[in-house]
């Protein structure tokens, strides 16, 4: 039962995102391929990785990663930002153009979270938050993300 419930919630988030992406194709607003969309989600989640960090995470060669990133730069979804610590190093930062595109999923997440807060007591919402933190931090060691500051 738990597995089915979790899978259903995860699937609904994905499907809502896909619905919104396809509606943008109808309006000719979207110019990202499916693979590029995945790349952008990874770059955003990794919080300004270098090309090598991105390549390592997705298990592709640095030249292949650079090719994908350059396509995203040309489309205006990513910019390279020089590191303040090592001037030879550049980090990948999603542009406002991508953030506007990405907000189709964050708006829905916020809507669902508002419904959670309205439906459950503050204590129940806190317990849900605690459980999700344990799942994300302890039970999913295969995917390591930088912590939010």
Backbone as JSON Lines, residues from 0, in Angstrom:
{"i":0,"aa":"X","n":[0.83,-1.2,0.0],"ca":[0.0,0.0,0.0],"c":[0.87,1.26,0.0]}
{"i":1,"aa":"X","n":[1.87,1.31,0.85],"ca":[2.75,2.48,0.92],"c":[3.42,2.73,-0.43]}
{"i":2,"aa":"X","n":[3.94,1.66,-1.04],"ca":[4.61,1.78,-2.33],"c":[3.67,2.36,-3.39]}
{"i":3,"aa":"X","n":[2.44,1.86,-3.41],"ca":[1.46,2.32,-4.39],"c":[1.11,3.79,-4.16]}
{"i":4,"aa":"X","n":[0.94,4.17,-2.91],"ca":[0.6,5.56,-2.59],"c":[1.72,6.51,-3.0]}
{"i":5,"aa":"X","n":[2.96,6.13,-2.67],"ca":[4.09,6.99,-3.01],"c":[4.25,7.07,-4.53]}
{"i":6,"aa":"X","n":[4.13,5.94,-5.21],"ca":[4.25,5.92,-6.67],"c":[3.17,6.79,-7.32]}
{"i":7,"aa":"X","n":[1.97,6.76,-6.77],"ca":[0.89,7.56,-7.32],"c":[1.17,9.06,-7.17]}
{"i":8,"aa":"X","n":[1.65,9.47,-6.01],"ca":[1.97,10.88,-5.8],"c":[3.08,11.32,-6.75]}
{"i":9,"aa":"X","n":[4.14,10.52,-6.85],"ca":[5.26,10.83,-7.73],"c":[4.79,10.92,-9.19]}
{"i":10,"aa":"X","n":[3.96,9.97,-9.61],"ca":[3.43,9.95,-10.97],"c":[2.57,11.18,-11.24]}
{"i":11,"aa":"X","n":[1.74,11.57,-10.29],"ca":[0.89,12.74,-10.49],"c":[1.71,14.01,-10.65]}
{"i":12,"aa":"X","n":[2.79,14.16,-9.89],"ca":[3.66,15.33,-10.07],"c":[4.27,15.32,-11.47]}
{"i":13,"aa":"X","n":[4.77,14.16,-11.91],"ca":[5.36,14.06,-13.24],"c":[4.33,14.37,-14.33]}
{"i":14,"aa":"X","n":[3.16,13.77,-14.22],"ca":[2.15,13.96,-15.25],"c":[1.66,15.4,-15.32]}
{"i":15,"aa":"X","n":[1.53,16.05,-14.17],"ca":[1.14,17.45,-14.18],"c":[2.19,18.28,-14.92]}
{"i":16,"aa":"X","n":[3.47,18.01,-14.65],"ca":[4.55,18.71,-15.33],"c":[4.47,18.48,-16.84]}
{"i":17,"aa":"X","n":[4.26,17.23,-17.25],"ca":[4.17,16.91,-18.68],"c":[2.98,17.61,-19.33]}
{"i":18,"aa":"X","n":[1.85,17.66,-18.63],"ca":[0.68,18.36,-19.16],"c":[1.02,19.83,-19.45]}
{"i":19,"aa":"X","n":[1.68,20.45,-18.5],"ca":[2.03,21.86,-18.66],"c":[3.06,22.05,-19.77]}
{"i":20,"aa":"X","n":[4.04,21.16,-19.85],"ca":[5.05,21.26,-20.91],"c":[4.38,21.13,-22.28]}
{"i":21,"aa":"X","n":[3.48,20.15,-22.43],"ca":[2.82,19.97,-23.71],"c":[1.91,21.13,-24.06]}
{"i":22,"aa":"X","n":[1.29,21.73,-23.07],"ca":[0.44,22.9,-23.36],"c":[1.3,24.05,-23.87]}
{"i":23,"aa":"X","n":[2.55,24.12,-23.42],"ca":[3.46,25.16,-23.92],"c":[3.89,24.85,-25.35]}
{"i":24,"aa":"X","n":[3.99,23.57,-25.71],"ca":[4.29,23.23,-27.1],"c":[3.16,23.73,-28.0]}
{"i":25,"aa":"X","n":[1.94,23.62,-27.51],"ca":[0.79,24.11,-28.27],"c":[0.92,25.6,-28.55]}
{"i":26,"aa":"X","n":[1.43,26.34,-27.56],"ca":[1.58,27.79,-27.68],"c":[2.93,28.19,-28.27]}
{"i":27,"aa":"X","n":[3.75,27.21,-28.65],"ca":[5.08,27.42,-29.23],"c":[6.03,28.13,-28.27]}
{"i":28,"aa":"X","n":[5.8,28.0,-26.96],"ca":[6.69,28.61,-25.97],"c":[7.88,27.72,-25.66]}
{"i":29,"aa":"X","n":[7.71,26.42,-25.8],"ca":[8.77,25.5,-25.38],"c":[9.73,25.23,-26.54]}
{"i":30,"aa":"X","n":[11.0,25.23,-26.21],"ca":[11.99,24.91,-27.24],"c":[13.0,23.88,-26.73]}
{"i":31,"aa":"X","n":[12.69,23.24,-25.61],"ca":[13.57,22.22,-25.05],"c":[13.11,20.84,-25.49]}
{"i":32,"aa":"X","n":[14.07,20.0,-25.86],"ca":[13.75,18.61,-26.13],"c":[13.56,17.91,-24.78]}
{"i":33,"aa":"X","n":[13.09,16.68,-24.81],"ca":[12.92,15.92,-23.56],"c":[14.26,15.74,-22.85]}
{"i":34,"aa":"X","n":[15.3,15.39,-23.6],"ca":[16.62,15.2,-22.99],"c":[17.14,16.51,-22.42]}
{"i":35,"aa":"X","n":[16.93,17.61,-23.14],"ca":[17.36,18.91,-22.63],"c":[16.6,19.28,-21.36]}
{"i":36,"aa":"X","n":[15.33,18.93,-21.3],"ca":[14.54,19.2,-20.09],"c":[15.13,18.43,-18.92]}
{"i":37,"aa":"X","n":[15.48,17.17,-19.13],"ca":[16.11,16.39,-18.07],"c":[17.44,17.0,-17.66]}
{"i":38,"aa":"X","n":[18.24,17.42,-18.64],"ca":[19.53,18.06,-18.34],"c":[19.33,19.3,-17.49]}
{"i":39,"aa":"X","n":[18.35,20.11,-17.82],"ca":[18.1,21.33,-17.07],"c":[17.65,21.02,-15.64]}
{"i":40,"aa":"X","n":[16.81,20.02,-15.49],"ca":[16.38,19.66,-14.14],"c":[17.57,19.2,-13.3]}
{"i":41,"aa":"X","n":[18.49,18.48,-13.93],"ca":[19.69,18.01,-13.22],"c":[20.59,19.19,-12.86]}
{"i":42,"aa":"X","n":[20.81,20.09,-13.79],"ca":[21.65,21.26,-13.52],"c":[21.06,22.09,-12.39]}
{"i":43,"aa":"X","n":[19.76,22.27,-12.4],"ca":[19.1,23.03,-11.33],"c":[19.24,22.31,-9.99]}
{"i":44,"aa":"X","n":[19.01,21.01,-9.98],"ca":[19.09,20.24,-8.74],"c":[20.51,20.19,-8.17]}
{"i":45,"aa":"X","n":[21.53,20.18,-9.05],"ca":[22.92,20.13,-8.6],"c":[23.44,21.49,-8.13]}
{"i":46,"aa":"X","n":[22.62,22.52,-8.27],"ca":[22.96,23.86,-7.77],"c":[24.27,24.39,-8.34]}
{"i":47,"aa":"X","n":[24.23,24.75,-9.6],"ca":[25.35,25.37,-10.32],"c":[26.59,24.49,-10.4]}
{"i":48,"aa":"X","n":[26.44,23.31,-11.0],"ca":[27.6,22.42,-11.15],"c":[28.54,22.92,-12.24]}
{"i":49,"aa":"X","n":[29.75,22.4,-12.25],"ca":[30.63,22.6,-13.4],"c":[30.2,21.6,-14.47]}
{"i":50,"aa":"X","n":[30.73,21.75,-15.68],"ca":[30.41,20.78,-16.73],"c":[30.9,19.4,-16.31]}
{"i":51,"aa":"X","n":[32.07,19.32,-15.7],"ca":[32.59,18.02,-15.25],"c":[31.71,17.39,-14.17]}
{"i":52,"aa":"X","n":[31.2,18.2,-13.25],"ca":[30.3,17.66,-12.21],"c":[29.01,17.15,-12.84]}
{"i":53,"aa":"X","n":[28.48,17.91,-13.8],"ca":[27.28,17.48,-14.52],"c":[27.54,16.17,-15.26]}
{"i":54,"aa":"X","n":[28.67,16.12,-16.0],"ca":[29.02,14.92,-16.76],"c":[29.16,13.71,-15.85]}
{"i":55,"aa":"X","n":[29.83,13.91,-14.74],"ca":[30.04,12.83,-13.78],"c":[28.71,12.33,-13.22]}
{"i":56,"aa":"X","n":[27.82,13.25,-12.9],"ca":[26.53,12.87,-12.31],"c":[25.7,12.03,-13.28]}
{"i":57,"aa":"X","n":[25.69,12.41,-14.56],"ca":[24.87,11.68,-15.53],"c":[25.62,10.57,-16.24]}
{"i":58,"aa":"X","n":[26.89,10.36,-15.84],"ca":[27.7,9.28,-16.39],"c":[27.89,9.38,-17.91]}
{"i":59,"aa":"X","n":[28.25,10.61,-18.35],"ca":[28.6,10.8,-19.76],"c":[29.96,11.47,-19.82]}
{"i":60,"aa":"X","n":[30.57,11.48,-21.0],"ca":[31.88,12.1,-21.16],"c":[31.77,13.62,-21.05]}
{"i":61,"aa":"X","n":[32.86,14.24,-20.67],"ca":[32.88,15.71,-20.59],"c":[32.58,16.36,-21.94]}
{"i":62,"aa":"X","n":[33.16,15.85,-23.06],"ca":[32.81,16.45,-24.37],"c":[31.32,16.32,-24.7]}
{"i":63,"aa":"X","n":[30.72,15.18,-24.37],"ca":[29.29,15.0,-24.6],"c":[28.49,15.97,-23.75]}
{"i":64,"aa":"X","n":[28.89,16.13,-22.5],"ca":[28.21,17.08,-21.6],"c":[28.36,18.5,-22.13]}
{"i":65,"aa":"X","n":[29.57,18.85,-22.58],"ca":[29.82,20.19,-23.1],"c":[28.93,20.46,-24.32]}
{"i":66,"aa":"X","n":[28.75,19.45,-25.16],"ca":[27.88,19.59,-26.34],"c":[26.45,19.89,-25.91]}
{"i":67,"aa":"X","n":[25.94,19.13,-24.94],"ca":[24.57,19.33,-24.45],"c":[24.43,20.71,-23.81]}
{"i":68,"aa":"X","n":[25.41,21.09,-23.0],"ca":[25.37,22.38,-22.32],"c":[25.43,23.53,-23.33]}
{"i":69,"aa":"X","n":[26.27,23.41,-24.34],"ca":[26.36,24.48,-25.34],"c":[25.05,24.68,-26.08]}
{"i":70,"aa":"X","n":[24.33,23.6,-26.33],"ca":[23.01,23.71,-26.94],"c":[22.05,24.48,-26.03]}
{"i":71,"aa":"X","n":[22.12,24.2,-24.73],"ca":[21.26,24.89,-23.77],"c":[21.65,26.36,-23.64]}
{"i":72,"aa":"X","n":[22.94,26.65,-23.76],"ca":[23.4,28.04,-23.73],"c":[22.88,28.78,-24.95]}
{"i":73,"aa":"X","n":[22.98,28.14,-26.13],"ca":[22.5,28.78,-27.36],"c":[21.01,29.07,-27.32]}
{"i":74,"aa":"X","n":[20.26,28.21,-26.65],"ca":[18.81,28.42,-26.53],"c":[18.47,29.41,-25.42]}
{"i":75,"aa":"X","n":[19.46,29.8,-24.64],"ca":[19.23,30.81,-23.61],"c":[18.74,30.28,-22.28]}
{"i":76,"aa":"X","n":[18.92,28.97,-22.04],"ca":[18.44,28.38,-20.79],"c":[19.52,28.25,-19.72]}
{"i":77,"aa":"X","n":[20.79,28.3,-20.12],"ca":[21.91,28.15,-19.19],"c":[22.93,29.23,-19.5]}
{"i":78,"aa":"X","n":[23.6,29.68,-18.44],"ca":[24.74,30.57,-18.63],"c":[25.91,30.0,-17.84]}
{"i":79,"aa":"X","n":[27.11,30.28,-18.34],"ca":[28.32,29.88,-17.62],"c":[28.75,31.06,-16.77]}
{"i":80,"aa":"X","n":[29.0,30.78,-15.49],"ca":[29.4,31.82,-14.55],"c":[30.78,31.47,-14.01]}
{"i":81,"aa":"X","n":[31.72,32.4,-14.15],"ca":[33.09,32.15,-13.69],"c":[33.12,32.02,-12.17]}
{"i":82,"aa":"X","n":[33.86,31.03,-11.69],"ca":[33.99,30.79,-10.25],"c":[34.77,31.92,-9.6]}
{"i":83,"aa":"X","n":[34.33,32.34,-8.44],"ca":[35.06,33.37,-7.7],"c":[36.26,32.76,-6.98]}
{"i":84,"aa":"X","n":[36.25,31.44,-6.79],"ca":[37.35,30.75,-6.11],"c":[38.47,30.33,-7.07]}
{"i":85,"aa":"X","n":[38.08,29.87,-8.25],"ca":[39.04,29.41,-9.25],"c":[38.63,30.01,-10.59]}
{"i":86,"aa":"X","n":[39.34,31.01,-11.04],"ca":[38.98,31.75,-12.24],"c":[38.97,30.89,-13.51]}
{"i":87,"aa":"X","n":[39.58,29.7,-13.44],"ca":[39.59,28.79,-14.6],"c":[38.31,27.98,-14.68]}
{"i":88,"aa":"X","n":[37.53,27.97,-13.62],"ca":[36.36,27.12,-13.51],"c":[35.08,27.91,-13.78]}
{"i":89,"aa":"X","n":[34.15,27.28,-14.47],"ca":[32.85,27.9,-14.75],"c":[31.74,27.01,-14.23]}
{"i":90,"aa":"X","n":[30.72,27.64,-13.67],"ca":[29.56,26.92,-13.16],"c":[28.37,27.17,-14.08]}
{"i":91,"aa":"X","n":[27.49,26.19,-14.14],"ca":[26.3,26.27,-14.98],"c":[25.14,26.81,-14.17]}
{"i":92,"aa":"X","n":[24.58,27.9,-14.63],"ca":[23.47,28.52,-13.9],"c":[22.27,28.64,-14.83]}
{"i":93,"aa":"X","n":[21.12,28.12,-14.39],"ca":[19.9,28.29,-15.19],"c":[19.57,29.79,-15.3]}
{"i":94,"aa":"X","n":[19.12,30.2,-16.47],"ca":[18.75,31.6,-16.69],"c":[17.3,31.83,-16.24]}
{"i":95,"aa":"X","n":[16.92,33.09,-16.24],"ca":[15.54,33.43,-15.9],"c":[14.57,32.81,-16.9]}
{"i":96,"aa":"X","n":[15.01,32.71,-18.16],"ca":[14.17,32.07,-19.18],"c":[13.82,30.65,-18.76]}
{"i":97,"aa":"X","n":[14.82,29.9,-18.25],"ca":[14.52,28.54,-17.81],"c":[13.67,28.56,-16.54]}
{"i":98,"aa":"X","n":[13.98,29.47,-15.63],"ca":[13.22,29.5,-14.37],"c":[11.74,29.78,-14.65]}
{"i":99,"aa":"X","n":[11.45,30.6,-15.63],"ca":[10.05,30.84,-16.02],"c":[9.42,29.54,-16.54]}
{"i":100,"aa":"X","n":[10.19,28.79,-17.3],"ca":[9.75,27.5,-17.82],"c":[9.56,26.5,-16.68]}
{"i":101,"aa":"X","n":[10.53,26.47,-15.76],"ca":[10.52,25.52,-14.66],"c":[9.4,25.81,-13.67]}
{"i":102,"aa":"X","n":[9.03,27.05,-13.53],"ca":[8.01,27.41,-12.54],"c":[6.68,26.73,-12.76]}
{"i":103,"aa":"X","n":[6.48,26.12,-13.93],"ca":[5.24,25.38,-14.13],"c":[5.14,24.21,-13.16]}
{"i":104,"aa":"X","n":[6.28,23.66,-12.76],"ca":[6.21,22.56,-11.78],"c":[6.28,23.08,-10.35]}
{"i":105,"aa":"X","n":[7.0,24.17,-10.11],"ca":[7.09,24.67,-8.73],"c":[5.78,25.29,-8.27]}
{"i":106,"aa":"X","n":[5.02,25.89,-9.2],"ca":[3.72,26.45,-8.82],"c":[2.79,25.33,-8.37]}
{"i":107,"aa":"X","n":[2.81,24.22,-9.07],"ca":[1.94,23.1,-8.68],"c":[2.38,22.52,-7.35]}
{"i":108,"aa":"X","n":[3.68,22.39,-7.15],"ca":[4.2,21.9,-5.86],"c":[3.71,22.79,-4.73]}
{"i":109,"aa":"X","n":[3.8,24.1,-4.91],"ca":[3.34,25.03,-3.88],"c":[1.84,24.89,-3.64]}
{"i":110,"aa":"X","n":[1.09,24.7,-4.71],"ca":[-0.36,24.53,-4.58],"c":[-0.67,23.28,-3.75]}
{"i":111,"aa":"X","n":[0.02,22.19,-4.04],"ca":[-0.2,20.95,-3.29],"c":[0.22,21.13,-1.83]}
{"i":112,"aa":"X","n":[1.33,21.82,-1.58],"ca":[1.79,22.03,-0.2],"c":[0.79,22.9,0.57]}
{"i":113,"aa":"X","n":[0.21,23.87,-0.09],"ca":[-0.83,24.68,0.57],"c":[-2.03,23.81,0.94]}
{"i":114,"aa":"X","n":[-2.37,22.87,0.07],"ca":[-3.47,21.95,0.37],"c":[-3.11,21.03,1.54]}
{"i":115,"aa":"X","n":[-1.86,20.59,1.59],"ca":[-1.4,19.76,2.71],"c":[-1.56,20.53,4.02]}
{"i":116,"aa":"X","n":[-1.11,21.77,4.04],"ca":[-1.2,22.6,5.26],"c":[-2.64,22.85,5.67]}
{"i":117,"aa":"X","n":[-3.55,22.96,4.7],"ca":[-4.96,23.18,5.0],"c":[-5.63,21.89,5.47]}
{"i":118,"aa":"X","n":[-5.2,20.77,4.94],"ca":[-5.84,19.47,5.24],"c":[-5.37,18.87,6.56]}
{"i":119,"aa":"X","n":[-4.08,19.04,6.88],"ca":[-3.5,18.41,8.05],"c":[-3.19,19.42,9.14]}
{"i":120,"aa":"X","n":[-3.1,18.93,10.37],"ca":[-2.73,19.8,11.48],"c":[-1.26,20.19,11.31]}
{"i":121,"aa":"X","n":[-0.83,21.27,11.97],"ca":[0.59,21.63,11.9],"c":[1.5,20.49,12.36]}
{"i":122,"aa":"X","n":[1.09,19.73,13.35],"ca":[1.89,18.61,13.83],"c":[1.99,17.51,12.78]}
{"i":123,"aa":"X","n":[0.88,17.2,12.11],"ca":[0.91,16.2,11.05],"c":[1.78,16.65,9.88]}
{"i":124,"aa":"X","n":[1.68,17.92,9.53],"ca":[2.51,18.46,8.44],"c":[3.99,18.4,8.83]}
{"i":125,"aa":"X","n":[4.31,18.68,10.09],"ca":[5.68,18.6,10.57],"c":[6.19,17.17,10.5]}
{"i":126,"aa":"X","n":[5.34,16.21,10.89],"ca":[5.72,14.79,10.81],"c":[5.95,14.35,9.37]}
{"i":127,"aa":"X","n":[5.1,14.81,8.47],"ca":[5.3,14.49,7.05],"c":[6.62,15.06,6.57]}
{"i":128,"aa":"X","n":[6.9,16.31,6.94],"ca":[8.16,16.94,6.57],"c":[9.34,16.15,7.11]}
{"i":129,"aa":"X","n":[9.24,15.73,8.35],"ca":[10.32,14.95,8.98],"c":[10.53,13.62,8.25]}
{"i":130,"aa":"X","n":[9.45,12.95,7.91],"ca":[9.56,11.68,7.2],"c":[10.17,11.87,5.81]}
{"i":131,"aa":"X","n":[9.76,12.91,5.12],"ca":[10.31,13.17,3.79],"c":[11.79,13.51,3.87]}
{"i":132,"aa":"X","n":[12.19,14.23,4.91],"ca":[13.62,14.52,5.09],"c":[14.41,13.24,5.32]}
{"i":133,"aa":"X","n":[13.89,12.33,6.11],"ca":[14.57,11.06,6.35],"c":[14.67,10.27,5.04]}
{"i":134,"aa":"X","n":[13.59,10.24,4.27],"ca":[13.62,9.53,2.99],"c":[14.69,10.14,2.09]}
{"i":135,"aa":"X","n":[14.69,11.46,1.97],"ca":[15.63,12.14,1.08],"c":[17.08,12.06,1.53]}
{"i":136,"aa":"X","n":[17.31,12.16,2.83],"ca":[18.69,12.22,3.34],"c":[19.28,10.85,3.66]}
{"i":137,"aa":"X","n":[18.48,9.97,4.22],"ca":[19.01,8.69,4.68],"c":[18.72,7.52,3.75]}
{"i":138,"aa":"X","n":[17.55,7.52,3.16],"ca":[17.1,6.35,2.42],"c":[17.34,6.43,0.91]}
{"i":139,"aa":"X","n":[17.94,7.53,0.47],"ca":[18.25,7.69,-0.96],"c":[19.7,8.12,-1.12]}
{"i":140,"aa":"X","n":[20.64,7.31,-0.61],"ca":[22.06,7.72,-0.66],"c":[22.65,7.71,-2.07]}
{"i":141,"aa":"X","n":[21.96,7.09,-3.02],"ca":[22.49,7.0,-4.39],"c":[22.5,8.36,-5.09]}
{"i":142,"aa":"X","n":[21.66,9.27,-4.64],"ca":[21.56,10.59,-5.27],"c":[21.94,11.64,-4.23]}
{"i":143,"aa":"X","n":[23.12,12.19,-4.41],"ca":[23.61,13.19,-3.46],"c":[23.43,14.58,-4.03]}
{"i":144,"aa":"X","n":[22.78,15.45,-3.26],"ca":[22.56,16.83,-3.67],"c":[23.2,17.76,-2.64]}
{"i":145,"aa":"X","n":[23.59,18.94,-3.12],"ca":[24.08,19.95,-2.19],"c":[22.92,20.4,-1.33]}
{"i":146,"aa":"X","n":[23.19,20.69,-0.09],"ca":[22.15,21.13,0.82],"c":[21.81,22.59,0.56]}
{"i":147,"aa":"X","n":[20.56,22.94,0.75],"ca":[20.14,24.33,0.61],"c":[20.74,25.13,1.75]}
{"i":148,"aa":"X","n":[21.11,26.38,1.43],"ca":[21.76,27.21,2.46],"c":[20.77,28.1,3.14]}
